[in-house]
Amino acid sequence: MSLIEKLSKPVFIDGAWIRPLIQGGKGVGATNGKTAGAWAAENAGGTIAAIGAAVGYGENGREVPYSYESKTRHGRFEEMLSMSVKGCQLQVETAYKASNGKGRVRINFLKMAGGSMRIMRQVLEKTRLESGGNKIHAVTMGAGLASEEDARICADEGVYLDPIISSVMALKVLLNRTYRNWAGRYQDVIGAVVYEDPWLAGGHNGITSRENPDEPQAPYERVKALRKIMNDNGMHEVAIIIAGGVWYLRDWQDWLDNQDVGPIAFQIGTRDLLTKECPISDEWKDLLFRMKEQDVVLNKFSPTGFYSSAYKNGMMVELKERSNRQVPFTQKLSNSMSAPVEGKGVPANKYSISLEDKEKVDRWIAQGFTIPLPTPDNTLIFVTNEKAREIKSHKTECVGCISTCKLSTWCEDADKKYSTGKTPDPRVHCIRKGLQEAIAGENLDNSLIFSGHNAYKAADDPFYRGENGTALIPTIKQLIERLTTGD
Ligand SMILES: Cc1cc2nc3c(=O)[nH]c(=O)nc-3n(C[C@H](O)[C@H](O)[C@H](O)COP(=O)(O)O)c2cc1C
């Protein structure tokens, strides 16, 4: 069988036989109802990003950002929840119509997003079809593992759940949670398992504490091990969707019709940004053509605590430098911490550091990094006055978008009085601001540009070159046709 024939062979995902091609969900707003519907209309899987789903679009075609009125963080959290539900409803409606009854429409939730379960529950209720079933075929969930309750909500609504995992360990936890412990009660709810390569995929990455971020492991053996466990649990027919680093499908020939990995499909994340329908700005699309190998960095700057992969722009560089200007400190002077931090505006005798660190701290202060900020690890970082004000504003303007945020210390749990009780961590970014600025497309150097590590392949891919060498952006239909050729 030729590669084209293999890639044209349908695979059973989320209750239907569709092309083995799935759109990776991308928040905030980088996949929406229009793009998901266009993927589904080609009998593939389209994925709406639930987080920050647009409630409407302005005259310039750009999405209208959420606006908040409440003076309290909890009030803004509730406003965010209702805007998210409204936005999801709009996007689902758009995808449902655009799909023309073909393919699958999925919706992507981040487990760690603030209120994700409440949003999911309400969205699934509001998108029910009168004739039974739902306008959404599946929920896909990453950045945290789907819980028993998530599986139950999906099962009750007749919607599949496609959990995203990155290791055998995560699959085992998941199976214990949603599969085996309830005597197969939720067995039928799993529509596919997404294996997201934690070293290559864009967005959040599921590198575990047992894995080394600097030592990537090849995916084949990991997926083979996943399949074995799935088969041992009677999941022979459940497809594995391979995500992360997928660009040319010809590179995956050996994975097709291969008993070691079983039925598979491919999830397209970064490559899907380069389509006409994709709502990111033209500047972001141009940037993708300029990215070079190593320009995407795996980092620990997400307030979720997960690793994530983003383009190394000014924002990433500044976060790295901020973390580099870091020393241990104590609040009291002692033999080992015998030097006080001294500078204009630094309260006297508040922070003590070691004598060895004193010289570099004085140098940072002389360079203008005059504000020491404590971290939850008993260290201080040094930033400029302006940066300290920006970090503070991100904390005070928090809307609770992450269920436990390292930056704002917001915690969704009322019993914990909505606080993690930890020291705010000034080494991480405000993900809401970063992603919102990226989708607004106005200041890409200071936005969070999530990217897969193979983004650099866009520059040399002849598919994107029109006559006279100008960049050519395809439609989703053209991309899917191209992918099916293996190129
Ligand atoms: C800009 C961007 C935003 C993303 N946002 C999300 C998200 O909100 N939820 C999610 O589960 N995955 C997200 N991802 C991951 C993709 O869905 C996909 O799995 C991943 O990009 C696959 O790797 P690739 O980029 O190498 O194709 C995002 C990826 C990118 C590039």
The ligand as a MOL file (V3000), in Angstrom:
LIG
                    3D

  0  0  0     0  0            999 V3000
M  V30 BEGIN CTAB
M  V30 COUNTS 31 33 0 0 0
M  V30 BEGIN ATOM
M  V30 1 C 0.1650 28.2880 20.0770 0
M  V30 2 C -0.1390 26.9660 20.7160 0
M  V30 3 C -1.1080 26.8990 21.7170 0
M  V30 4 C -1.4360 25.6730 22.2860 0
M  V30 5 N -2.4270 25.6260 23.2240 0
M  V30 6 C -2.8400 24.4360 23.7100 0
M  V30 7 C -3.9460 24.3620 24.5940 0
M  V30 8 O -4.5680 25.3660 24.9520 0
M  V30 9 N -4.3090 23.1350 25.0510 0
M  V30 10 C -3.6460 21.9910 24.6720 0
M  V30 11 O -4.0120 20.8960 25.1310 0
M  V30 12 N -2.5930 22.0360 23.8350 0
M  V30 13 C -2.1980 23.2210 23.3220 0
M  V30 14 N -1.1700 23.2590 22.4270 0
M  V30 15 C -0.5800 21.9890 21.9530 0
M  V30 16 C -1.1880 21.5350 20.6090 0
M  V30 17 O -2.5420 21.2140 20.7470 0
M  V30 18 C -0.4720 20.3150 20.0210 0
M  V30 19 O -0.6960 19.1590 20.7610 0
M  V30 20 C 1.0090 20.5210 19.9000 0
M  V30 21 O 1.2610 21.7860 19.3730 0
M  V30 22 C 1.5790 19.4520 18.9890 0
M  V30 23 O 2.9110 19.6890 18.7190 0
M  V30 24 P 3.4190 20.4390 17.3930 0
M  V30 25 O 3.2700 21.8810 17.6680 0
M  V30 26 O 4.8330 20.0070 17.2630 0
M  V30 27 O 2.5610 20.0020 16.2190 0
M  V30 28 C -0.7800 24.4850 21.8700 0
M  V30 29 C 0.2210 24.5720 20.8950 0
M  V30 30 C 0.5440 25.7810 20.3100 0
M  V30 31 C 1.6140 25.8270 19.2560 0
M  V30 END ATOM
M  V30 BEGIN BOND
M  V30 1 1 1 2
M  V30 2 1 2 3
M  V30 3 2 2 30
M  V30 4 2 3 4
M  V30 5 1 4 5
M  V30 6 1 4 28
M  V30 7 2 5 6
M  V30 8 1 6 7
M  V30 9 1 6 13
M  V30 10 2 7 8
M  V30 11 1 7 9
M  V30 12 1 9 10
M  V30 13 2 10 11
M  V30 14 1 10 12
M  V30 15 2 12 13
M  V30 16 1 13 14
M  V30 17 1 14 15
M  V30 18 1 14 28
M  V30 19 1 15 16
M  V30 20 1 16 17
M  V30 21 1 16 18
M  V30 22 1 18 19
M  V30 23 1 18 20
M  V30 24 1 20 21
M  V30 25 1 20 22
M  V30 26 1 22 23
M  V30 27 1 23 24
M  V30 28 2 24 25
M  V30 29 1 24 26
M  V30 30 1 24 27
M  V30 31 2 28 29
M  V30 32 1 29 30
M  V30 33 1 30 31
M  V30 END BOND
M  V30 END CTAB
M  END
